Amino acid sequence: MENSLRGRIAVVTGGTRGVGAGIARAFAAAGAEVTVCARRPPEVPLDGAAFRPLDLRDPAAVHAFFAALPRLDVLVNNAGGTPYRRLADAPAERHARVVELNLVAPLTASLAAYEPLRRARGSVVMTGSVSGTRPSPGSAAYGAAKAGLESLARSMAVEWAPEVRVNTLVVGMVRTERSHLHYGDEAGVAAVARTVPLGRLATPSDVGAAAVFLASPAAAYITGASLLVHGGGERPAFLDAANADKDNRGEPT
């Protein structure tokens, strides 16, 4: 029962597909009343969650959305993403749009939600990424934004304590309906999964379960934390390179 969100009001941004939909479904299953918001409606109905159209890059619309809520217990800042784009292939303005969506938009939503969250002694859950903790060639602006998001969450947790808890999910590779855009066909997904210590990519429900935990009474003393949801991370490439010919080396002398 400590993981129950029964009676809680939750908003999940970008909750219409992929990880966000998994989080929304997990919150609904835990008993929360869930609203997902994004620019476009979900392609597949989300049982237990209502949809509200919202462009998170429009501060006035964001503030109006949260001001109209009668109550708010949990905000999950999940909206984000990036196309594959090397730094030199686009001007800074294009990369800045990625930073706007993945860092500035969560800040805007959090500030708009602060007063109702404070009144409810609620919590914020940021959807971060391992891209914010390691080099991310092809998605450098995204990685920089996610690094900033994790730092923002830590500072927010200190400033808003004790009324509002703020934590980050540091998410690794996830198998979603769009996995093929990142990892290729089934063979590609399987090859990538073999690099994960747990032997598989995460599912949206894995991330959803972690988000429910951080928002629940079970995590009442956790704030400013980063929860790694990456299956053990990535096996260091140098280990495989260093041991590639190990069987043929014989015993050291």
C-alpha positions as a Markdown table, in Angstrom:
| # | Residue | x | y | z |
|---|---|---|---|---|
| 1 | Met | 0.0 | 0.0 | 0.0 |
| 2 | Glu | 3.0 | 2.4 | 0.4 |
| 3 | Asn | 3.2 | 2.4 | -3.4 |
| 4 | Ser | -0.5 | 3.3 | -3.8 |
| 5 | Leu | -1.4 | 6.6 | -5.4 |
| 6 | Arg | -5.1 | 6.2 | -4.7 |
| 7 | Gly | -6.8 | 9.6 | -4.6 |
| 8 | Arg | -3.8 | 11.5 | -6.0 |
| 9 | Ile | -4.0 | 13.8 | -9.0 |
| 10 | Ala | -1.2 | 13.4 | -11.5 |
| 11 | Val | -0.1 | 15.1 | -14.7 |
| 12 | Val | 2.2 | 13.4 | -17.2 |
| 13 | Thr | 3.6 | 15.6 | -19.9 |
| 14 | Gly | 4.3 | 13.9 | -23.2 |
| 15 | Gly | 2.3 | 10.9 | -21.9 |
| 16 | Thr | 0.7 | 9.8 | -25.1 |
| 17 | Arg | 3.2 | 7.2 | -26.3 |
| 18 | Gly | 6.4 | 5.3 | -25.4 |
| 19 | Val | 7.8 | 5.9 | -21.9 |
| 20 | Gly | 5.2 | 8.6 | -21.1 |
| 21 | Ala | 2.3 | 6.2 | -21.9 |
| 22 | Gly | 4.0 | 3.6 | -19.7 |
| 23 | Ile | 4.2 | 6.1 | -16.8 |
| 24 | Ala | 0.6 | 7.2 | -17.3 |
| 25 | Arg | -0.7 | 3.6 | -17.2 |
| 26 | Ala | 1.4 | 2.8 | -14.2 |
| 27 | Phe | 0.0 | 5.8 | -12.3 |
| 28 | Ala | -3.5 | 4.8 | -13.3 |
| 29 | Ala | -3.0 | 1.3 | -12.1 |
| 30 | Ala | -1.7 | 2.6 | -8.8 |
| 31 | Gly | -5.0 | 4.4 | -8.3 |
| 32 | Ala | -4.1 | 8.0 | -9.4 |
| 33 | Glu | -6.3 | 10.2 | -11.5 |
| 34 | Val | -4.1 | 10.9 | -14.5 |
| 35 | Thr | -4.1 | 13.6 | -17.1 |
| 36 | Val | -1.6 | 13.4 | -20.0 |
| 37 | Cys | -0.8 | 16.4 | -22.1 |
| 38 | Ala | 0.9 | 16.8 | -25.4 |
| 39 | Arg | 0.4 | 18.5 | -28.7 |
| 40 | Arg | -1.2 | 15.5 | -30.3 |
| 41 | Pro | -3.6 | 12.9 | -28.8 |
| 42 | Pro | -2.5 | 9.3 | -28.2 |
| 43 | Glu | -2.7 | 7.0 | -31.2 |
| 44 | Val | -3.7 | 4.2 | -28.8 |
| 45 | Pro | -6.3 | 4.9 | -26.1 |
| 46 | Leu | -4.8 | 5.2 | -22.6 |
| 47 | Asp | -7.1 | 3.4 | -20.2 |
| 48 | Gly | -7.5 | 5.4 | -17.0 |
| 49 | Ala | -6.0 | 8.6 | -18.3 |
| 50 | Ala | -7.5 | 11.8 | -19.7 |
| 51 | Phe | -5.9 | 13.7 | -22.5 |
| 52 | Arg | -5.5 | 17.5 | -22.7 |
| 53 | Pro | -3.8 | 19.2 | -25.7 |
| 54 | Leu | -0.9 | 21.4 | -24.7 |
| 55 | Asp | 2.2 | 22.9 | -26.3 |
| 56 | Leu | 4.7 | 22.8 | -23.5 |
| 57 | Arg | 6.8 | 25.4 | -25.3 |
| 58 | Asp | 4.0 | 28.0 | -24.9 |
| 59 | Pro | 4.4 | 29.4 | -21.4 |
| 60 | Ala | 1.1 | 31.2 | -21.3 |
| 61 | Ala | -0.8 | 28.0 | -22.3 |
| 62 | Val | 1.2 | 26.0 | -19.7 |
| 63 | His | 0.4 | 28.5 | -16.9 |
| 64 | Ala | -3.3 | 28.5 | -17.9 |
| 65 | Phe | -3.4 | 24.7 | -17.9 |
| 66 | Phe | -2.1 | 24.3 | -14.4 |
| 67 | Ala | -4.1 | 27.3 | -13.0 |
| 68 | Ala | -7.3 | 25.5 | -14.1 |
| 69 | Leu | -6.5 | 22.4 | -12.1 |
| 70 | Pro | -8.4 | 22.0 | -8.9 |
| 71 | Arg | -5.6 | 20.1 | -7.3 |
| 72 | Leu | -2.2 | 18.6 | -8.2 |
| 73 | Asp | -0.2 | 16.0 | -6.3 |
| 74 | Val | 2.3 | 14.8 | -8.9 |
| 75 | Leu | 3.9 | 16.3 | -12.0 |
| 76 | Val | 5.9 | 14.0 | -14.3 |
| 77 | Asn | 8.0 | 16.0 | -16.7 |
| 78 | Asn | 8.4 | 13.4 | -19.4 |
| 79 | Ala | 8.0 | 15.4 | -22.7 |
| 80 | Gly | 11.1 | 15.5 | -24.7 |
| 81 | Gly | 13.2 | 13.8 | -27.4 |
| 82 | Thr | 15.5 | 14.6 | -30.2 |
| 83 | Pro | 16.3 | 13.7 | -33.8 |
| 84 | Tyr | 19.7 | 12.3 | -34.7 |
| 85 | Arg | 21.8 | 15.4 | -35.6 |
| 86 | Arg | 25.5 | 15.9 | -35.4 |
| 87 | Leu | 26.5 | 19.2 | -34.0 |
| 88 | Ala | 28.2 | 20.5 | -37.2 |
| 89 | Asp | 25.2 | 19.5 | -39.3 |
| 90 | Ala | 22.9 | 22.3 | -38.0 |
| 91 | Pro | 23.1 | 25.8 | -36.7 |
| 92 | Ala | 23.0 | 26.5 | -32.9 |
| 93 | Glu | 19.4 | 27.6 | -33.3 |
| 94 | Arg | 18.3 | 24.1 | -34.2 |
| 95 | His | 20.1 | 22.6 | -31.3 |
| 96 | Ala | 18.6 | 25.3 | -29.0 |
| 97 | Arg | 15.1 | 23.9 | -29.8 |
| 98 | Val | 16.1 | 20.6 | -28.4 |
| 99 | Val | 17.3 | 22.3 | -25.2 |
| 100 | Glu | 14.1 | 24.3 | -25.1 |
| 101 | Leu | 11.9 | 21.1 | -25.2 |
| 102 | Asn | 14.0 | 19.0 | -22.9 |
| 103 | Leu | 15.1 | 21.6 | -20.3 |
| 104 | Val | 13.2 | 24.9 | -20.5 |
| 105 | Ala | 9.8 | 23.2 | -21.0 |
| 106 | Pro | 10.1 | 21.1 | -17.8 |
| 107 | Leu | 11.2 | 24.2 | -15.9 |
| 108 | Thr | 8.2 | 26.1 | -17.3 |
| 109 | Ala | 5.8 | 23.4 | -16.3 |
| 110 | Ser | 7.4 | 23.0 | -12.8 |
| 111 | Leu | 7.1 | 26.7 | -12.1 |
| 112 | Ala | 3.5 | 26.7 | -13.3 |
| 113 | Ala | 2.7 | 23.7 | -11.1 |
| 114 | Tyr | 4.5 | 24.9 | -8.0 |
| 115 | Glu | 1.7 | 26.5 | -6.1 |
| 116 | Pro | -0.8 | 23.5 | -6.4 |
| 117 | Leu | 2.0 | 21.1 | -5.7 |
| 118 | Arg | 3.1 | 23.1 | -2.6 |
| 119 | Arg | -0.5 | 23.1 | -1.3 |
| 120 | Ala | -0.7 | 19.4 | -1.7 |
| 121 | Arg | 2.8 | 18.7 | -0.5 |
| 122 | Gly | 3.3 | 16.9 | -3.7 |
| 123 | Ser | 6.2 | 15.9 | -5.9 |
| 124 | Val | 7.9 | 16.3 | -9.3 |
| 125 | Val | 9.4 | 13.5 | -11.2 |
| 126 | Met | 11.8 | 14.4 | -14.0 |
| 127 | Thr | 12.4 | 11.9 | -16.9 |
| 128 | Gly | 16.1 | 12.2 | -17.4 |
| 129 | Ser | 18.5 | 10.1 | -19.5 |
| 130 | Val | 21.8 | 8.3 | -19.4 |
| 131 | Ser | 22.6 | 10.7 | -22.3 |
| 132 | Gly | 23.0 | 13.3 | -19.6 |
| 133 | Thr | 25.8 | 11.4 | -17.9 |
| 134 | Arg | 27.9 | 10.2 | -20.8 |
| 135 | Pro | 29.0 | 11.5 | -24.3 |
| 136 | Ser | 26.0 | 11.5 | -26.7 |
| 137 | Pro | 27.3 | 11.9 | -30.3 |
| 138 | Gly | 24.5 | 12.6 | -32.6 |
| 139 | Ser | 22.3 | 13.9 | -29.8 |
| 140 | Ala | 24.7 | 16.3 | -28.0 |
| 141 | Ala | 22.2 | 19.0 | -27.3 |
| 142 | Tyr | 19.8 | 16.4 | -25.9 |
| 143 | Gly | 22.5 | 15.0 | -23.6 |
| 144 | Ala | 23.4 | 18.5 | -22.5 |
| 145 | Ala | 19.7 | 19.3 | -21.8 |
| 146 | Lys | 19.2 | 16.1 | -19.8 |
| 147 | Ala | 22.4 | 16.9 | -17.7 |
| 148 | Gly | 20.9 | 20.3 | -17.0 |
| 149 | Leu | 17.6 | 18.8 | -16.1 |
| 150 | Glu | 19.1 | 16.5 | -13.5 |
| 151 | Ser | 21.0 | 19.5 | -12.0 |
| 152 | Leu | 17.9 | 21.6 | -12.1 |
| 153 | Ala | 16.0 | 18.9 | -10.2 |
| 154 | Arg | 18.6 | 18.8 | -7.4 |
| 155 | Ser | 18.5 | 22.6 | -7.0 |
| 156 | Met | 14.7 | 22.6 | -7.1 |
| 157 | Ala | 14.6 | 19.9 | -4.5 |
| 158 | Val | 16.5 | 22.1 | -2.1 |
| 159 | Glu | 14.6 | 25.3 | -2.8 |
| 160 | Trp | 11.2 | 23.7 | -2.6 |
| 161 | Ala | 11.7 | 21.5 | 0.4 |
| 162 | Pro | 10.0 | 20.5 | 2.5 |
| 163 | Glu | 6.7 | 21.1 | 0.7 |
| 164 | Val | 7.6 | 19.6 | -2.7 |
| 165 | Arg | 9.9 | 16.7 | -3.4 |
| 166 | Val | 11.8 | 16.6 | -6.7 |
| 167 | Asn | 13.6 | 13.6 | -8.2 |
| 168 | Thr | 14.9 | 12.3 | -11.5 |
| 169 | Leu | 14.6 | 9.0 | -13.3 |
| 170 | Val | 17.9 | 8.5 | -15.2 |
| 171 | Val | 16.5 | 6.3 | -18.0 |
| 172 | Gly | 18.6 | 4.0 | -20.3 |
| 173 | Met | 17.5 | 2.3 | -23.5 |
| 174 | Val | 13.8 | 1.6 | -23.7 |
| 175 | Arg | 11.9 | -0.7 | -26.1 |
| 176 | Thr | 8.9 | 1.3 | -27.4 |
| 177 | Glu | 6.8 | 1.4 | -30.6 |
| 178 | Arg | 9.6 | 3.6 | -32.1 |
| 179 | Ser | 12.6 | 1.5 | -31.2 |
| 180 | His | 13.3 | 0.7 | -34.8 |
| 181 | Leu | 14.1 | 4.3 | -35.4 |
| 182 | His | 17.0 | 4.1 | -33.0 |
| 183 | Tyr | 18.1 | 0.5 | -33.0 |
| 184 | Gly | 17.0 | -0.9 | -36.4 |
| 185 | Asp | 15.2 | -4.2 | -36.9 |
| 186 | Glu | 14.7 | -7.0 | -34.4 |
| 187 | Ala | 18.2 | -8.2 | -34.9 |
| 188 | Gly | 19.5 | -4.7 | -34.1 |
| 189 | Val | 17.3 | -4.5 | -31.0 |
| 190 | Ala | 18.6 | -7.9 | -29.8 |
| 191 | Ala | 22.2 | -6.9 | -30.5 |
| 192 | Val | 21.8 | -3.7 | -28.5 |
| 193 | Ala | 20.0 | -5.6 | -25.7 |
| 194 | Arg | 23.1 | -7.8 | -25.3 |
| 195 | Thr | 25.1 | -4.8 | -24.2 |
| 196 | Val | 22.8 | -4.3 | -21.2 |
| 197 | Pro | 23.9 | -6.2 | -18.1 |
| 198 | Leu | 20.3 | -7.4 | -17.5 |
| 199 | Gly | 20.1 | -8.7 | -21.0 |
| 200 | Arg | 17.2 | -6.6 | -22.3 |
| 201 | Leu | 16.0 | -3.1 | -23.0 |
| 202 | Ala | 13.7 | -1.5 | -20.5 |
| 203 | Thr | 9.9 | -1.5 | -21.2 |
| 204 | Pro | 7.8 | 1.6 | -20.6 |
| 205 | Ser | 6.2 | -0.2 | -17.7 |
| 206 | Asp | 9.6 | -0.6 | -16.0 |
| 207 | Val | 10.0 | 3.2 | -16.1 |
| 208 | Gly | 6.4 | 3.6 | -15.0 |
| 209 | Ala | 7.0 | 1.5 | -11.9 |
| 210 | Ala | 10.0 | 3.5 | -10.9 |
| 211 | Ala | 8.1 | 6.7 | -11.4 |
| 212 | Val | 5.2 | 5.4 | -9.2 |
| 213 | Phe | 7.8 | 4.6 | -6.5 |
| 214 | Leu | 9.3 | 8.1 | -6.5 |
| 215 | Ala | 5.8 | 9.7 | -6.3 |
| 216 | Ser | 4.5 | 7.4 | -3.6 |
| 217 | Pro | 4.6 | 7.5 | 0.2 |
| 218 | Ala | 7.3 | 4.8 | 0.1 |
| 219 | Ala | 9.7 | 7.6 | -1.2 |
| 220 | Ala | 8.5 | 10.2 | 1.4 |
| 221 | Tyr | 12.1 | 10.9 | 2.5 |
| 222 | Ile | 13.6 | 10.9 | -1.0 |
| 223 | Thr | 14.2 | 14.2 | -2.7 |
| 224 | Gly | 17.0 | 15.5 | -4.9 |
| 225 | Ala | 17.8 | 11.9 | -5.9 |
| 226 | Ser | 18.6 | 10.4 | -9.3 |
| 227 | Leu | 17.2 | 6.8 | -9.7 |
| 228 | Leu | 19.1 | 4.8 | -12.4 |
| 229 | Val | 16.7 | 2.9 | -14.6 |
| 230 | His | 19.1 | 1.4 | -17.1 |
| 231 | Gly | 19.4 | -2.3 | -16.4 |
| 232 | Gly | 22.9 | -2.0 | -15.0 |
| 233 | Gly | 24.2 | 0.5 | -17.5 |
| 234 | Glu | 26.5 | -0.3 | -20.4 |
| 235 | Arg | 29.4 | -2.7 | -20.4 |
| 236 | Pro | 32.6 | -0.7 | -20.9 |
| 237 | Ala | 33.8 | -1.2 | -24.5 |
| 238 | Phe | 37.4 | -1.3 | -23.4 |
| 239 | Leu | 36.8 | -4.5 | -21.5 |
| 240 | Asp | 35.7 | -6.4 | -24.6 |
| 241 | Ala | 38.6 | -4.9 | -26.6 |
| 242 | Ala | 41.1 | -5.8 | -23.9 |
| 243 | Asn | 39.8 | -9.3 | -23.6 |
| 244 | Ala | 39.1 | -10.0 | -27.3 |
| 245 | Asp | 42.1 | -12.4 | -27.7 |
| 246 | Lys | 42.3 | -13.6 | -24.1 |
| 247 | Asp | 41.7 | -17.2 | -24.9 |
| 248 | Asn | 44.7 | -17.3 | -27.2 |
| 249 | Arg | 47.2 | -15.6 | -24.9 |
| 250 | Gly | 48.0 | -18.4 | -22.5 |
| 251 | Glu | 49.1 | -17.9 | -18.9 |
| 252 | Pro | 51.2 | -14.9 | -18.1 |
| 253 | Thr | 54.8 | -15.5 | -17.4 |
